[in-house]
Structures are given as C-alpha cells and as structure tokens.
Amino acid sequence: MFCEPDASRWPEMIRLWKTAFGDDDAFIAPFFRRMGNGLRARVCIVDGHVAAAAYLLDASLDADGVRTPMWYEYALATQPALRGRGLMTALLADVRAAAAAAGVPYTALRPASEKLADYYARRGYRPYFRSRVVPMTRAELGKLENSVAAQNPYDPEQAWERALARTAGSAHWSQSAIAFALQAAAVGGDHVYAGSAGFAVWAESGGEAEVKLWAPQTNASALARELLRSPCSRFRIRVPVHSPDFPDGDAGVIDGMLRSTDGRPLPDSADGFLGMEID
C-alpha cells in the first residue's frame, strides 16, 4: 500500500531516516516540522509498517519559459531488511502517479553516486541539470570586492533569480523552500550566510571552502565579502554553467536528474540548474 502519511507514521519514518542516513534528531526535526507546509512524503506500507519513504519539496521548473510545478525528491530510503524486493521502484512509480494526479508534470532528484544515477535512469529519470565549480584563491575572491555591500532588505527569491539570470530550464524555489534548505544545511554542520548580500552555504575542510550555494542578491562583491570571513585560503564555488558572476567557464557536469510524470517531453535545456542541496 502507498499513501501520504499522517503524523501517526512519523515515528516509524524518523527511525527509518536514522537507519538509512545516520542523522540525529536535531537534523531530522526541521523536516518533520514542515510536513504539510511545503513538504510532503509518500510511503510504502508492508505488513502495517513503513517499509520505504520519499520526501517531496515543492518547486517550479522553467519549462520553455513557463514556470511549471515540480517536486524535488530526497531522503529516499527503504528498510534494510526489505531491500532488493523492488519496493523503492514501486514507490517511485507511486510518486510519479501522485504528482501527475496533483498536476505536477515533473519530479527531480540529485543522485549521490553514479551507481544511483544508473538506478534512477532505469526508472525514467534523465540527466538534465548541470553545474560547474569555480576554483578561487582568497586574492581572486577579494577582487570581487569592488563595490559597496547591498543595503536592501534580504530577499532570497531575488538572489536566486539573479543567480539564474542566464540559465533556462532551471529550478526555482520559494522563499520558504530556500529558508528550509538553509536551516537544514546549518543543522547539518555547514556554514550559512543569509542577509542583504544574498545567501551562501559552504563546508570548510583542510583550508578549503566548498561553496554549495552561491546567490548574491545585487552584486558578487557583497557576498564575497561575507565569504572572506572564512579563514580558508581556497574556495570552490558551485554555480550555474552560465553564472552572471563567473561568465567564463566550461560546460560543467550533470548534477541532477528530471523525469516527466504525465508523458510530456522534458523541456529543452542544455544547462538548467537545480541548485539546492538538501540531503
């Protein structure tokens, strides 16, 4: 049986999440606090218990210039004792049917490995979203500091739209979804900045900052100033292929997949950007 779970199922879902991903209550709690408020889930029930789960976050896709509803799928997990029985394949099919019934023509996800990418490809997902990484030294990042920091009120949607100014076929996120992703990143141990300069998420290791999200609100220099508060000497900034801040670069790599839920073809895009990194 497949269903959208009510709160009575949450304890089982939390136990499954912990088993599958090793996260603690502090990390998991924000997800469940949002259940039903921009966040939903589908579960597979076997013998009366949650056997597999998929979490779904509302977004929209730039589908040939038209904003079209999309669900972002993440934290997909099956009980260890029940793996290999096709339950996740069936759950993914259920998510597809539920999305189509809700008028959501696309779902997207980010595979954690090439093996998982192959798994999802066999279940109807296609490589679609791209990103590239810009390596920078402190001196190079400092060269972006050439204008006064923005004084406008923080507007994460404005920052995200600016980041996608040259990129068709991308995912667009609401203010609440961005806040949710930033909260999850902070609880998960990443460094997070969110303010008048825009927003950014990065992890520091060995003197290098891996910048997972980079979205200046009005200009790159203001956000660079915030990022340079990090003691790191090197930075790797993940951006769309056609970033307004770093316009010269290679074609990047695939880092997200998309599928149609109702049989319509995927929109044209050579460089759409998924951007968010929640799980």
Sequence and secondary structure as in RCSB ss.txt:
>XXXX:A:sequence
MFCEPDASRWPEMIRLWKTAFGDDDAFIAPFFRRMGNGLRARVCIVDGHVAAAAYLLDASLDADGVRTPMWYEYA
LATQPALRGRGLMTALLADVRAAAAAAGVPYTALRPASEKLADYYARRGYRPYFRSRVVPMTRAELGKLENSVAA
QNPYDPEQAWERALARTAGSAHWSQSAIAFALQAAAVGGDHVYAGSAGFAVWAESGGEAEVKLWAPQTNASALAR
ELLRSPCSRFRIRVPVHSPDFPDGDAGVIDGMLRSTDGRPLPDSADGFLGMEID
>XXXX:A:secstr
 EE   GGGHHHHHHHHHHHH   HHHHHHHHHTBTTTEEEEEEEETTEEEEEEEEEEEEEEETTEEEEEEEEEE
EEE GGGTTSSHHHHHHHHHHHHHHHTT  EEEE  SSHHHHHHHHTTT EEEEEEEEEEEEHHHHHTT  S   
 S   HHHHHHHHTTT SS EE  HHHHHHHHHHHHHTT EEEEETTEEEEEEEETTEEEEEEEEESS HHHHHH
HHTTS  SEEEEEE TT SSS      EEEEEEEESSS      SS        
